[in-house]
Amino acid sequence: MTEKIENYILDEYEQDILDRYESGQMKQGRVPSSLVATAGETMKKNKNINIRISENDLESIRLLAVREGLPYQTLIGSLIHKYANGTLK
């Protein structure tokens, strides 16, 4: 069963999480300030680049981004970040 909430359609799993949170069974945790600072540094975007890729590759990336619900530039940036940090091989 799905339920629409403010332009979002939740699947059964997501709805269960929302229901448990709203009923008080789940509490918002405190995030250590060091993680908040690290996340902020990670998300800084201070360089623009231009690259040439094939139209087919770009179209594939755009389709993957749509499936993930992301702008394609964000997906590309995420892939570069993961590769640069060794988490994507």
C-alpha positions as CSV (number, residue, x, y, z in Angstrom):
1,M,0.0,0.0,0.0
2,T,1.3,3.5,-0.8
3,E,0.2,6.8,0.7
4,K,0.8,10.2,-0.9
5,I,2.3,12.9,1.4
6,E,3.0,16.3,0.1
7,N,4.0,15.2,-3.4
8,Y,5.8,12.1,-2.2
9,I,4.5,8.5,-2.7
10,L,5.7,6.3,0.1
11,D,6.1,2.6,-0.3
12,E,5.1,0.3,2.6
13,Y,8.5,0.3,4.2
14,E,8.8,4.1,4.1
15,Q,5.3,4.5,5.4
16,D,6.1,2.1,8.3
17,I,9.2,4.3,9.2
18,L,7.1,7.5,9.0
19,D,4.4,6.0,11.2
20,R,6.8,4.7,13.8
21,Y,8.6,8.1,13.9
22,E,5.3,10.1,14.2
23,S,4.1,7.7,17.0
24,G,7.2,8.4,19.0
25,Q,8.7,4.9,18.6
26,M,11.7,6.4,16.8
27,K,13.5,9.5,18.0
28,Q,15.7,11.8,16.0
29,G,19.3,11.1,17.0
30,R,22.0,13.6,17.7
31,V,24.7,13.8,15.1
32,P,28.3,14.4,16.4
33,S,29.5,17.9,15.4
34,S,32.6,16.4,13.8
35,L,30.4,14.5,11.4
36,V,28.4,17.6,10.6
37,A,31.6,19.5,9.9
38,T,32.9,16.7,7.7
39,A,29.6,16.6,5.8
40,G,29.8,20.3,5.2
41,E,33.3,20.1,3.9
42,T,32.4,17.2,1.6
43,M,29.5,19.1,0.1
44,K,31.5,22.2,-0.8
45,K,31.6,22.8,-4.5
46,N,34.3,25.2,-5.4
47,K,35.4,24.2,-8.9
48,N,33.7,24.0,-12.2
49,I,34.9,21.6,-14.9
50,N,34.0,20.9,-18.5
51,I,34.3,17.4,-19.9
52,R,33.4,15.8,-23.2
53,I,31.6,12.5,-23.1
54,S,29.6,10.6,-25.7
55,E,25.9,11.4,-26.1
56,N,25.1,7.8,-25.3
57,D,27.0,7.9,-22.0
58,L,25.3,11.2,-21.1
59,E,21.9,9.8,-21.9
60,S,22.6,6.7,-19.8
61,I,23.7,8.8,-16.9
62,R,20.6,11.0,-17.2
63,L,18.4,7.9,-17.1
64,L,20.2,6.5,-14.1
65,A,19.8,9.9,-12.3
66,V,16.1,10.0,-13.0
67,R,15.7,6.5,-11.5
68,E,17.7,7.7,-8.4
69,G,15.7,10.9,-8.2
70,L,18.8,13.1,-8.6
71,P,19.9,15.8,-11.0
72,Y,22.4,14.2,-13.4
73,Q,25.2,16.6,-12.4
74,T,24.8,15.5,-8.8
75,L,25.1,11.9,-9.8
76,I,28.2,12.6,-11.8
77,G,29.7,14.6,-8.9
78,S,28.9,11.7,-6.6
79,L,30.6,9.2,-8.9
80,I,33.7,11.3,-9.1
81,H,33.8,11.8,-5.4
82,K,33.4,8.1,-4.7
83,Y,36.1,7.2,-7.2
84,A,38.5,9.8,-5.9
85,N,38.1,8.4,-2.3
86,G,38.5,4.8,-3.4
87,T,35.0,3.7,-2.6
88,L,34.1,3.2,-6.3
89,K,36.3,1.0,-8.4
